Amino acid sequence: MHMYAKIYDFAASAGAFEGFVYPKEKLDPDDLPKWIDNLVGAYQHLEPEVRNEFQSLLDGTLGRAVRALIPVLGEDHETILKLKSMVSGGLPKTEDDFQKKKWFQE
């Protein structure tokens, strides 16, 4: 698979995960482990210089997912720790923290 396709595949999965866990009334934590393991596996297979190109964007996407999950799972849950392993910057303040303008809006 071409590197650009790998990046798209990873980004699409991360974005879909953020939408899936966004606060809602019913969230089954048993649905998360395989999804998280796939995200971590894909992230680790991307070269560090490739990850560096999108890391700040990923920090926002997965950071908001972490913020949405902490009230449900707790700060020290294995799922939270795995997600945090892919976030290098600080977490957004809330799951609603969308401060960045899109690249085409600048």
N, C-alpha and C positions, 0 to 999 in steps of 0.2 A: 504494500500500500504506500502510495506517495506520502511524503511528510505532510503536505498541506491537507490531504485527506485525513491523516491521523489527527492533526490539530482540530479540524472541523469535527471529527467524530468525538473527540474528547470534550470539546467545548459544548457541543450539542447535548451530550450526556450530563455535563455539569449544570447547564442551564435548565434542562428538564428536571434534574434533581432539585434544584432550588425551587422551581414551581411546585413540585410534588410535596415538599415539606413545608411550604409557606403556611403560616397558621391556618388551621382548619379544625373543625370539630372532631373529626375522626382521623387518626393517624396510627397505623399499626406498626410499632417499632420492629416487628419481625419482618417487615417488608424491606428493611434498610440494609442489612449486612451484605448481601450479594451485590447490591448496587454500589455500596461504599467500596467494597473490595475491588470491583471492576474499575471504579474511578481511580483508586490508589494505584492499581496495577498499570493502567494506561498512563497515568501521570509519571510513574517511575520509569516507564519505557521511553518516554520522550527525552531527548538529549537536554542537558541542563541549559545550553545556550538557546534552545528552542523554548523551554519553559520560561526563561528569563524575559522573552519577548512578550509574553501574555500574563506573567505572574500578577501584576497589579490588578488586572481585570479579573483574574481568577480569585484574588483575595476578596474582592467585592462580592462576587457571585457565591462562592462557598462560605464566605464570612456571613452573609445574610442567611444562608441555610443553617449555619451553626447557631446564629442568634435565634432562629425560629425553633430549633430543636432543643436548646438548653432548657427551656421551661418544661418540656415534655420528658426529656431523658436525664437531665442533670449534667452539670459541668464535667464530671469525671467519667461519664459513660464512654465505653470503648468506641462507639460510633463518633462521638464528639472528638475524641482524641485522634482518631484516624483522619477525620476531616481537617482538624487543625494542623495535622502533619503536612498538608498541602497548602496551607496559608502561611505566607512568610511575613506579611505586614500585619498591622493590628486589625482586629475585627471591627466591622462597622458598628456604630452605636446601637442600632436596632436592625430588625429584619426589614424595615422600611427605609433604610438609609441608602438612597440613590442620589449621591451627590455629583457623580461624574457625568459630564456631557458625552454624548456619543461622538466617535471620531469624525463623523460627517457633519456634526453641528458646530464644530470649532472653527 
